[in-house]
Amino acid sequence: MLRYLTRRLGQAVLVVAGVVILTFVIMRLVPGDPAVAYAGPRASPAELAAARARFGLNDSLPVQLWSYVRDLLGGDWGTSLHTRRPVRDDLFQAFPASLELVGAALVVAIVVGIPLGIAAARYKGKLPDLSIRISSMLAVSVPVFWLALALQTLFASGLGWFPVAGEYDANLDATSPLHVYTNITAVDALFTGNWPILGSTLAHLVLPALVIAAYPAGVIAQMTRAALIEESSRDHARLERALGFGETAVLTRFALRPALNPVLSLIALVFAYSIVNGFLVEAVFNWPGLGRYAADSIRSLDTPAIAGVTLLVAILYVVANLAVDLVQGVIDPRVRSR
């Protein structure tokens, strides 16, 4: 297990190092001059020179890369050209809202996707299996922005069951001010007993979370079905049937645990994908997360902020995959020898 952990950590470090270098290259390839974006189009030559000196743009590329890596290791992710604040502080403020949204979506996707996959495998080739496969294909195929607009139009604007947009009712800031500790509104409201804001946040969370959950729920259901069918055809499953166990017991008691290995890997992949996929959803529902911050950064050609968002998503992807690798190593000892 120690060798397995060391090998996975080494691979994760290499991936992050590659992402850092790629992010630096992208920052230098983006059109425009960061000094002009920071100082303004009407800046004097002296102000432009000062901005170029501040961002180290006069140095050679190897020196700039070394400075970039050194600053990252020291916790300095640069200064946003748009907000004029440290990128790390901006990300710390925006990311928890995205984590709240994607976390809720993944819980829904797992709770829905795995049981549907089990049901499809149990009734393979029959009507429930066909219905689940068609539904999961539709969930995977539908454009996320179309689904967001459709649910918003039907359930928010039309029926009025849920709020149209936002994270919670802004009027509650005057009547029930929230004490912020984690920047995750639902968690802070729960810990501080702020029930009005908690209720409002959960109501605002339903539609965007369902939109983001559609794709991962579909792929999780498909993967669970495929993994269970493969696992239930192995020798141990035939032996369990010969011992008198029913098909449901074979699937849930014996085949499900080893079949979860590829599902866990898939969950790590869709977690990072859902963060990026949620950018469009955040724009439709005006959710104050990474999506809105990234959109503002792209519009203003804020290269440090764009690089910060890119690096953060990459790190999340690596960490999620590393966590899944460790869980797989605990669940299935065969994985450790790979």
C-alpha positions as CSV (number, residue, x, y, z in Angstrom):
1,M,0.0,0.0,0.0
2,L,2.9,2.4,0.8
3,R,4.5,1.7,-2.6
4,Y,1.1,2.2,-4.3
5,L,0.6,5.5,-2.5
6,T,4.1,6.8,-3.3
7,R,3.6,5.9,-7.0
8,R,0.3,7.7,-7.2
9,L,1.6,10.7,-5.4
10,G,4.6,10.9,-7.8
11,Q,2.2,10.7,-10.8
12,A,0.1,13.5,-9.3
13,V,3.0,15.7,-8.8
14,L,4.2,15.2,-12.4
15,V,0.7,16.0,-13.7
16,V,0.5,19.2,-11.6
17,A,3.9,20.3,-12.8
18,G,2.9,19.8,-16.4
19,V,-0.3,21.8,-15.8
20,V,1.8,24.6,-14.3
21,I,4.0,24.8,-17.3
22,L,1.0,24.6,-19.7
23,T,-0.7,27.4,-17.8
24,F,2.4,29.6,-18.0
25,V,2.5,29.0,-21.8
26,I,-1.2,29.8,-22.2
27,M,-0.7,33.1,-20.3
28,R,2.0,34.1,-22.7
29,L,0.0,33.1,-25.8
30,V,-3.1,35.0,-24.9
31,P,-3.4,38.1,-27.2
32,G,-2.8,41.5,-25.6
33,D,-0.4,43.0,-23.2
34,P,-1.0,42.4,-19.5
35,A,0.7,45.7,-18.7
36,V,-1.9,47.6,-20.8
37,A,-4.7,45.6,-19.3
38,Y,-3.5,46.4,-15.8
39,A,-2.5,50.1,-16.3
40,G,-5.3,51.0,-18.8
41,P,-5.3,52.0,-22.4
42,R,-4.5,55.6,-21.6
43,A,-1.6,54.9,-19.3
44,S,1.6,56.8,-19.8
45,P,4.8,55.1,-21.0
46,A,6.2,55.4,-17.4
47,E,3.0,53.7,-16.0
48,L,3.3,50.9,-18.6
49,A,7.0,50.4,-17.8
50,A,6.1,50.2,-14.1
51,A,3.4,47.6,-14.8
52,R,5.8,45.5,-16.9
53,A,8.4,45.6,-14.2
54,R,5.8,44.6,-11.5
55,F,4.7,41.6,-13.5
56,G,8.3,40.7,-14.6
57,L,7.5,41.0,-18.3
58,N,10.9,42.4,-19.0
59,D,12.7,39.2,-17.9
60,S,13.4,36.3,-20.2
61,L,10.9,33.4,-20.4
62,P,12.9,31.0,-18.3
63,V,13.2,33.6,-15.6
64,Q,9.5,34.4,-15.8
65,L,8.7,30.7,-15.5
66,W,10.9,30.3,-12.5
67,S,9.3,33.3,-10.9
68,Y,5.9,32.0,-11.6
69,V,6.6,28.6,-10.1
70,R,8.3,30.2,-7.1
71,D,5.3,32.5,-6.5
72,L,2.9,29.6,-6.8
73,L,4.8,27.6,-4.2
74,G,4.8,30.6,-1.9
75,G,1.0,31.0,-2.3
76,D,1.1,33.9,-4.6
77,W,-1.1,33.2,-7.6
78,G,-0.7,36.7,-9.1
79,T,-2.8,39.8,-9.1
80,S,-6.1,40.0,-11.1
81,L,-5.9,42.6,-13.8
82,H,-9.7,43.1,-13.5
83,T,-10.4,43.2,-9.7
84,R,-6.9,44.4,-8.7
85,R,-7.0,41.8,-5.9
86,P,-4.9,38.7,-5.4
87,V,-6.1,35.9,-7.6
88,R,-5.9,33.5,-4.7
89,D,-8.4,35.7,-2.7
90,D,-10.7,35.9,-5.6
91,L,-10.7,32.1,-6.0
92,F,-11.2,31.6,-2.3
93,Q,-14.3,33.7,-2.5
94,A,-15.7,32.3,-5.7
95,F,-14.8,28.6,-5.5
96,P,-16.9,27.6,-2.4
97,A,-20.1,28.6,-4.2
98,S,-19.2,26.4,-7.1
99,L,-18.2,23.6,-4.7
100,E,-21.6,23.9,-3.0
101,L,-23.4,23.6,-6.3
102,V,-21.3,20.8,-7.8
103,G,-21.2,18.9,-4.5
104,A,-25.0,18.9,-4.3
105,A,-25.2,17.9,-8.0
106,L,-22.9,14.9,-7.5
107,V,-24.8,13.7,-4.5
108,V,-27.9,13.7,-6.6
109,A,-26.1,12.0,-9.5
110,I,-24.7,9.2,-7.2
111,V,-28.0,8.6,-5.3
112,V,-29.9,8.4,-8.6
113,G,-27.2,6.9,-11.0
114,I,-26.0,3.9,-9.0
115,P,-29.5,2.5,-8.1
116,L,-30.6,3.0,-11.7
117,G,-27.5,1.1,-12.9
118,I,-28.3,-1.7,-10.5
119,A,-31.9,-1.9,-11.7
120,A,-30.8,-1.9,-15.4
121,A,-28.3,-4.7,-14.8
122,R,-30.9,-6.7,-12.8
123,Y,-33.5,-6.5,-15.6
124,K,-31.0,-6.6,-18.5
125,G,-32.7,-6.7,-21.9
126,K,-36.2,-6.0,-20.4
127,L,-38.3,-2.9,-20.3
128,P,-36.8,-1.3,-17.2
129,D,-33.3,-1.7,-18.6
130,L,-34.4,-0.2,-22.0
131,S,-36.1,2.7,-20.2
132,I,-33.1,3.4,-18.0
133,R,-30.7,3.3,-20.9
134,I,-32.8,5.7,-23.0
135,S,-33.2,8.1,-20.1
136,S,-29.4,8.0,-19.3
137,M,-28.6,8.6,-23.0
138,L,-30.9,11.6,-23.0
139,A,-29.4,13.0,-19.8
140,V,-25.9,12.7,-21.2
141,S,-26.8,14.1,-24.6
142,V,-29.0,17.1,-23.8
143,P,-27.1,20.5,-24.0
144,V,-26.6,21.8,-20.5
145,F,-27.5,25.4,-21.3
146,W,-30.8,24.2,-23.0
147,L,-31.7,22.1,-20.0
148,A,-30.9,25.0,-17.7
149,L,-33.1,27.4,-19.7
150,A,-35.9,24.8,-20.0
151,L,-36.1,24.1,-16.2
152,Q,-35.7,27.8,-15.4
153,T,-38.6,28.7,-17.8
154,L,-40.9,25.9,-16.6
155,F,-40.3,25.6,-12.9
156,A,-39.2,29.1,-12.0
157,S,-40.8,31.6,-14.4
158,G,-43.8,29.5,-15.4
159,L,-44.9,27.5,-12.3
160,G,-43.1,29.7,-9.7
161,W,-42.0,26.6,-7.7
162,F,-38.4,27.7,-7.4
163,P,-36.5,31.0,-7.6
164,V,-35.3,32.2,-11.0
165,A,-31.6,33.0,-10.1
166,G,-29.1,33.8,-7.4
167,E,-27.7,31.9,-4.5
168,Y,-30.3,33.1,-2.0
169,D,-32.7,36.0,-1.5
170,A,-30.6,39.1,-1.1
171,N,-33.3,40.7,1.0
172,L,-32.4,38.3,3.8
173,D,-29.1,40.1,4.3
174,A,-31.0,42.9,6.1
175,T,-33.3,40.7,8.2
176,S,-31.1,37.6,8.8
177,P,-27.4,38.5,8.2
178,L,-25.2,35.5,7.6
179,H,-21.9,35.0,9.6
180,V,-19.4,33.7,7.0
181,Y,-16.9,31.1,8.0
182,T,-16.4,28.7,5.0
183,N,-17.9,30.9,2.2
184,I,-20.3,27.9,1.5
185,T,-23.6,29.5,2.2
186,A,-25.6,26.4,3.0
187,V,-22.9,25.2,5.5
188,D,-22.5,28.5,7.2
189,A,-26.3,28.9,7.5
190,L,-26.6,25.4,8.9
191,F,-23.8,25.8,11.5
192,T,-25.0,29.2,12.6
193,G,-28.7,28.3,12.7
194,N,-29.7,30.8,10.1
195,W,-32.7,28.9,8.9
196,P,-34.2,31.7,6.6
197,I,-31.0,31.8,4.5
198,L,-30.6,28.0,4.6
199,G,-34.1,27.5,3.3
200,S,-33.6,30.1,0.6
201,T,-30.2,28.6,-0.4
202,L,-31.7,25.1,-0.7
203,A,-34.5,26.4,-2.8
204,H,-32.2,28.3,-5.1
205,L,-29.9,25.2,-5.3
206,V,-32.5,22.8,-6.6
207,L,-32.7,23.7,-10.3
208,P,-29.0,24.4,-11.1
209,A,-28.0,21.3,-9.1
210,L,-30.5,19.1,-11.1
211,V,-29.1,20.6,-14.4
212,I,-25.5,19.8,-13.5
213,A,-26.5,16.3,-12.1
214,A,-28.0,15.2,-15.4
215,Y,-24.8,14.3,-17.2
216,P,-23.0,12.5,-14.3
217,A,-26.2,10.7,-13.3
218,G,-26.5,9.3,-16.9
219,V,-22.9,8.2,-17.2
220,I,-22.8,6.7,-13.6
221,A,-25.9,4.7,-14.4
222,Q,-24.4,3.4,-17.7
223,M,-21.1,2.6,-16.1
224,T,-22.7,0.9,-13.1
225,R,-24.8,-1.2,-15.4
226,A,-21.9,-2.3,-17.6
227,A,-19.6,-3.0,-14.6
228,L,-22.3,-5.1,-12.9
229,I,-23.1,-7.1,-16.0
230,E,-19.4,-7.9,-16.5
231,E,-18.8,-8.8,-12.8
232,S,-22.0,-10.9,-12.7
233,S,-20.7,-13.1,-15.5
234,R,-17.5,-14.1,-13.7
235,D,-17.0,-17.5,-12.1
236,H,-17.7,-16.3,-8.5
237,A,-21.1,-15.1,-9.6
238,R,-22.0,-18.4,-11.2
239,L,-20.9,-20.2,-8.0
240,E,-23.1,-17.9,-5.9
241,R,-26.1,-18.6,-8.1
242,A,-25.4,-22.4,-7.8
243,L,-25.4,-21.9,-4.0
244,G,-29.0,-20.6,-4.2
245,F,-28.6,-16.9,-4.1
246,G,-31.0,-14.9,-6.2
247,E,-30.0,-12.5,-9.0
248,T,-30.6,-9.4,-6.9
249,A,-28.5,-10.8,-4.1
250,V,-25.7,-11.7,-6.5
251,L,-25.6,-8.2,-7.9
252,T,-25.9,-6.2,-4.7
253,R,-24.1,-8.5,-2.2
254,F,-21.2,-9.9,-4.3
255,A,-20.8,-8.1,-7.6
256,L,-21.5,-4.5,-6.6
257,R,-18.3,-3.9,-4.5
258,P,-15.8,-4.9,-7.2
259,A,-17.9,-3.3,-9.8
260,L,-17.7,0.1,-8.0
261,N,-14.0,0.5,-8.9
262,P,-14.6,1.9,-12.4
263,V,-17.6,3.9,-11.1
264,L,-15.4,5.6,-8.5
265,S,-12.8,6.5,-11.2
266,L,-15.7,7.9,-13.3
267,I,-17.0,10.0,-10.4
268,A,-13.5,11.6,-10.1
269,L,-13.6,12.5,-13.8
270,V,-17.1,13.9,-13.8
271,F,-16.4,15.9,-10.7
272,A,-13.8,18.0,-12.5
273,Y,-16.0,18.0,-15.6
274,S,-18.9,19.2,-13.6
275,I,-16.9,22.2,-12.2
276,V,-16.3,23.3,-15.8
277,N,-19.7,22.3,-17.1
278,G,-21.2,24.3,-14.2
279,F,-19.8,27.5,-15.7
280,L,-22.6,27.8,-18.2
281,V,-25.2,26.8,-15.5
282,E,-23.8,29.5,-13.2
283,A,-24.2,32.0,-16.0
284,V,-27.9,31.1,-16.6
285,F,-28.8,31.0,-12.9
286,N,-26.5,33.9,-11.9
287,W,-24.7,31.7,-9.4
288,P,-21.8,33.6,-7.8
289,G,-19.1,30.9,-8.4
290,L,-16.1,30.2,-10.5
291,G,-18.1,30.4,-13.7
292,R,-19.0,34.1,-13.3
293,Y,-15.5,34.9,-12.2
294,A,-14.0,33.0,-15.2
295,A,-16.4,34.8,-17.6
296,D,-15.5,38.2,-16.2
297,S,-11.8,37.3,-16.5
298,I,-12.1,36.1,-20.1
299,R,-14.0,39.3,-21.1
300,S,-11.3,41.5,-19.7
301,L,-8.4,39.3,-20.9
302,D,-7.3,38.9,-17.2
303,T,-4.6,36.3,-17.8
304,P,-3.6,35.8,-14.2
305,A,-7.2,35.1,-13.2
306,I,-7.7,32.8,-16.2
307,A,-4.5,30.9,-15.3
308,G,-5.6,30.7,-11.7
309,V,-9.0,29.2,-12.6
310,T,-7.3,26.7,-15.0
311,L,-4.8,25.7,-12.4
312,L,-7.4,25.3,-9.7
313,V,-9.6,23.1,-11.9
314,A,-6.5,21.0,-12.8
315,I,-5.5,20.6,-9.2
316,L,-9.1,19.5,-8.3
317,Y,-9.0,16.9,-11.0
318,V,-5.7,15.5,-9.8
319,V,-6.8,15.5,-6.1
320,A,-10.1,13.8,-7.0
321,N,-8.3,11.1,-9.0
322,L,-5.7,10.6,-6.3
323,A,-8.5,10.2,-3.7
324,V,-10.3,7.7,-5.9
325,D,-7.1,5.7,-6.4
326,L,-6.6,5.5,-2.7
327,V,-10.1,4.4,-2.0
328,Q,-9.8,1.8,-4.8
329,G,-6.6,0.5,-3.2
330,V,-8.4,0.0,0.1
331,I,-11.5,-1.6,-1.5
332,D,-9.7,-3.9,-4.0
333,P,-6.2,-5.0,-3.1
334,R,-5.7,-6.1,-6.8
335,V,-5.5,-2.4,-7.8
336,R,-2.3,-1.9,-5.8
337,S,-0.3,-4.1,-8.1
338,R,-1.2,-2.2,-11.2
